[in-house]
Amino acid sequence: MSTSLKKMSTADKVKLALTFAPVLILLIPTNEIFTSQMRLFFVITLIAIVSFCVESIPQTAAALAMPLAYIFFGIAPANVVLSPWMQYVPWATLGGLIMAVILERTGLLARSAYVCILKTGASYKGVVIGVAIAACLCTTFVYALVVPFAALTYGIVLALKVEQTPAAAGIMLSGAIGSLLPQMFKFSGTLTMIG
């Protein structure tokens, strides 16, 4: 037995065994309905899902390995596997994160967050209601303000120093609901995806 395997705890060995247990699906015989490509697809997908659940492999590695395995094993062509990256959501998310980092480094995010906190009465209830109302009003008229409101609520969470708490979740949720709610009740040519 190798030294790295000896150093692993029993829990880590079980996690690793669970991660690669879907390989046993390769023992299922194929027919005209359950093809070999379908079987390979299930194996790759289940390995990724189990590795996400038990955290046996780093999340980034598993997320990158799954589409690359689809391409490498010929389950689907690259343009089909990588087509979700050409949609709106990944690039808007990346743009919002970049904008939040830029605003945070320049200090503009903290200043705008302090102004919002003071305008809403400097209480948690006031911040949550104020952010939700401001987001509702602004996104009723301008569609593309969802990402800036995400950056603003992130700045408010940082300014209040409540990261990774229920209060932070409430502030972020009020911004999300406030900016997405008007799009549910007005007609536009774009489709709003939630979830």
C-alpha positions as CSV (number, residue, x, y, z in Angstrom):
1,M,0.0,0.0,0.0
2,S,1.4,3.4,-0.8
3,T,2.4,5.9,1.9
4,S,-0.1,8.5,0.9
5,L,-2.9,5.9,1.2
6,K,-1.7,4.9,4.6
7,K,-1.7,8.5,5.8
8,M,-5.4,8.9,4.9
9,S,-8.0,8.6,7.7
10,T,-10.7,6.1,7.5
11,A,-13.3,8.8,6.7
12,D,-11.2,10.0,3.8
13,K,-10.8,6.5,2.4
14,V,-14.6,6.0,2.6
15,K,-15.2,9.3,0.8
16,L,-12.7,8.4,-1.9
17,A,-14.4,4.9,-2.3
18,L,-17.8,6.6,-2.5
19,T,-16.6,9.0,-5.1
20,F,-15.4,6.3,-7.4
21,A,-18.2,3.8,-6.7
22,P,-20.2,4.9,-9.7
23,V,-17.6,3.2,-11.9
24,L,-19.5,0.0,-11.0
25,I,-22.2,1.2,-13.4
26,L,-19.8,0.2,-16.2
27,L,-20.6,-3.4,-15.3
28,I,-24.2,-3.0,-16.4
29,P,-24.7,-4.5,-19.8
30,T,-25.8,-2.2,-22.6
31,N,-28.7,-2.6,-25.1
32,E,-30.4,-0.4,-27.7
33,I,-32.0,1.7,-24.9
34,F,-29.2,1.9,-22.4
35,T,-26.2,2.6,-24.7
36,S,-22.5,2.6,-23.8
37,Q,-22.4,6.4,-24.2
38,M,-25.3,6.8,-21.9
39,R,-23.6,4.5,-19.4
40,L,-20.4,6.5,-19.6
41,F,-22.4,9.8,-19.2
42,F,-24.0,8.4,-16.0
43,V,-20.6,7.3,-14.6
44,I,-18.9,10.7,-15.2
45,T,-21.9,12.7,-13.9
46,L,-22.4,10.6,-10.7
47,I,-18.6,10.7,-9.9
48,A,-18.9,14.5,-10.1
49,I,-22.1,14.7,-8.0
50,V,-20.8,12.3,-5.3
51,S,-17.5,14.2,-5.1
52,F,-19.5,17.5,-4.6
53,C,-21.5,15.8,-1.9
54,V,-18.7,14.2,0.1
55,E,-16.1,16.8,-0.8
56,S,-13.4,14.2,-1.6
57,I,-12.1,16.1,-4.5
58,P,-11.7,19.9,-4.6
59,Q,-14.9,21.4,-6.0
60,T,-13.1,23.4,-8.7
61,A,-11.3,20.3,-10.0
62,A,-14.5,18.3,-10.1
63,A,-16.4,21.1,-11.8
64,L,-13.7,21.4,-14.5
65,A,-13.2,17.7,-14.9
66,M,-16.8,16.9,-15.7
67,P,-17.2,18.9,-19.0
68,L,-13.7,18.0,-20.0
69,A,-14.4,14.3,-19.5
70,Y,-17.6,14.6,-21.6
71,I,-15.4,16.0,-24.4
72,F,-12.5,13.6,-23.9
73,F,-14.7,10.5,-24.0
74,G,-16.7,11.7,-26.9
75,I,-20.0,11.9,-25.2
76,A,-20.8,15.3,-26.7
77,P,-19.0,17.8,-28.9
78,A,-17.2,20.7,-27.3
79,N,-19.6,23.3,-28.7
80,V,-22.5,21.5,-26.9
81,V,-20.7,20.9,-23.6
82,L,-19.3,24.5,-23.3
83,S,-22.4,26.2,-24.7
84,P,-23.8,27.2,-21.2
85,W,-20.7,29.5,-20.9
86,M,-22.0,31.5,-23.8
87,Q,-25.2,32.5,-22.0
88,Y,-25.9,35.6,-20.0
89,V,-25.7,34.2,-16.4
90,P,-22.0,33.2,-16.1
91,W,-20.7,36.4,-17.7
92,A,-23.1,38.6,-15.6
93,T,-21.9,36.8,-12.5
94,L,-18.3,37.2,-13.4
95,G,-18.9,40.9,-14.3
96,G,-20.6,41.5,-11.0
97,L,-17.8,39.9,-9.0
98,I,-15.2,42.0,-10.9
99,M,-17.2,45.1,-10.4
100,A,-17.5,44.4,-6.6
101,V,-13.7,43.8,-6.3
102,I,-13.0,47.1,-8.2
103,L,-15.4,49.1,-6.1
104,E,-14.1,47.5,-2.9
105,R,-10.4,48.3,-3.7
106,T,-11.2,51.9,-4.6
107,G,-13.2,52.5,-1.5
108,L,-16.3,53.5,-3.4
109,L,-18.2,50.4,-2.3
110,A,-17.8,51.2,1.4
111,R,-18.7,54.9,0.9
112,S,-21.9,54.0,-1.1
113,A,-22.8,51.4,1.5
114,Y,-22.4,53.9,4.4
115,V,-24.6,56.3,2.6
116,C,-27.3,53.6,2.1
117,I,-27.0,52.6,5.8
118,L,-27.4,56.2,7.0
119,K,-30.3,56.9,4.6
120,T,-32.2,53.8,5.9
121,G,-32.0,54.7,9.5
122,A,-28.8,52.7,10.4
123,S,-30.9,49.7,11.7
124,Y,-31.0,46.2,10.3
125,K,-34.7,46.4,9.6
126,G,-34.3,49.7,7.8
127,V,-31.4,48.4,5.7
128,V,-33.4,45.4,4.6
129,I,-36.5,47.3,3.7
130,G,-34.6,50.2,2.2
131,V,-32.5,48.0,-0.1
132,A,-35.6,46.0,-1.2
133,I,-37.6,49.1,-2.0
134,A,-34.7,50.8,-3.8
135,A,-34.0,47.7,-5.8
136,C,-37.7,47.4,-6.7
137,L,-38.0,51.0,-7.8
138,C,-34.7,51.0,-9.8
139,T,-35.2,47.7,-11.6
140,T,-38.7,48.5,-12.5
141,F,-37.4,51.0,-15.0
142,V,-33.9,49.7,-15.8
143,Y,-33.4,46.0,-16.4
144,A,-29.7,45.7,-16.0
145,L,-29.4,46.9,-12.4
146,V,-29.5,43.4,-10.9
147,V,-25.7,43.0,-10.8
148,P,-25.0,46.5,-9.4
149,F,-27.5,45.8,-6.6
150,A,-25.7,42.5,-5.8
151,A,-22.5,44.6,-5.5
152,L,-24.2,47.2,-3.3
153,T,-25.6,44.6,-0.9
154,Y,-22.2,43.0,-0.7
155,G,-20.8,46.4,0.2
156,I,-23.4,46.9,2.9
157,V,-22.6,43.4,4.4
158,L,-18.9,44.3,4.4
159,A,-19.5,47.8,5.9
160,L,-21.6,46.3,8.7
161,K,-19.0,43.6,9.3
162,V,-21.6,40.8,9.3
163,E,-20.1,38.4,6.8
164,Q,-21.3,34.8,7.0
165,T,-24.2,35.5,9.4
166,P,-28.0,35.3,9.0
167,A,-28.0,39.1,8.9
168,A,-25.8,39.0,5.8
169,A,-28.1,36.5,4.2
170,G,-31.1,38.7,4.9
171,I,-29.5,41.8,3.4
172,M,-28.3,39.9,0.3
173,L,-31.8,38.3,-0.1
174,S,-33.6,41.6,0.2
175,G,-31.5,43.0,-2.6
176,A,-32.0,39.9,-4.8
177,I,-35.8,39.8,-4.2
178,G,-36.1,43.5,-4.7
179,S,-34.3,43.5,-8.0
180,L,-35.9,40.4,-9.4
181,L,-39.5,41.0,-8.2
182,P,-40.4,43.8,-10.7
183,Q,-39.3,41.6,-13.6
184,M,-42.0,39.0,-12.7
185,F,-44.8,41.5,-13.2
186,K,-43.7,43.4,-16.3
187,F,-43.5,42.2,-19.8
188,S,-40.1,42.2,-21.4
189,G,-38.4,40.4,-24.2
190,T,-36.0,38.7,-21.9
191,L,-36.5,35.6,-19.8
192,T,-35.7,35.9,-16.1
193,M,-34.2,32.7,-14.7
194,I,-34.5,32.1,-10.9
195,G,-32.9,29.1,-9.2
